[in-house]
Amino acid sequence: MPLYLVRWPTLTASLVQADDEDELLDILDQDDDPGGCTFEVYSGPLWIDFDIPFKIGARKPENSVPTDPSDFTVEPTSDFRGELGPDMVRVTTPLCDEVSDMKLEVLRGAFPQLAEHIDAHELDEDRTAALSDDGLGAALLSELWPLVRYHQALGDLADRDDFEATMMKQMRVTTILPAMRRALEQALEDAPARKAD
């Protein structure tokens, strides 16, 4: 099952696994309109950590070897809000070369103009640059073309009044999603059967 690097129209990117591009669009629709997204198969490095908001302490003296889980304590951290479920899982990345490589690969794939600016300019030792830097500002603005195209698609959709456009407006998307296409095809297949009844 491929992993996709998805670039949203804003300055946001996601890594999403899906069987194929149709399933990817259906998955992305769970969060927002995928009509403004671009995507490509991602085969670069990947390292993401998941943790829960609890800290482990020791009950026994410092140099003793634990013999049972009860030799430890488990206490909630300040991040724990008392709710149990999937939302208590935090997503983080460790500080290591593999994660740096992953972030660089995502940066180059999702934000190529910004990556090119970074590659072309010497940054301070701490890798900082001022937002007022003309080159950085221009690179960031050039990354907004997907947002421009998305707003143009919204405008085009607003001017339409055909059946597909009505469906897309109701679903708040700028493209016919695979699930919508399948539902339409099924409705068309069922239509003769309904008339016969």
Buried (B, 14 or more C-beta within 10 A) or exposed (E): EBEBBBBBBEBEBBBBEBEEEBBBBBBBBEEBBBBBBBBEEBEBBBBEEEEEBEEEEEEEEEEEEEEEEEEEEEEEEEEBEEEEEEEBEEEEEEEEEEBEBBBBBBBBBBBBBBBBBBEEEEEEEEEEBEEEEEEBEEBBEBBBEBBEBBBEBBEEBEEEEEEBBEBBBEBEBBBBBBBBEEEBEEEEEEEEEEEEE
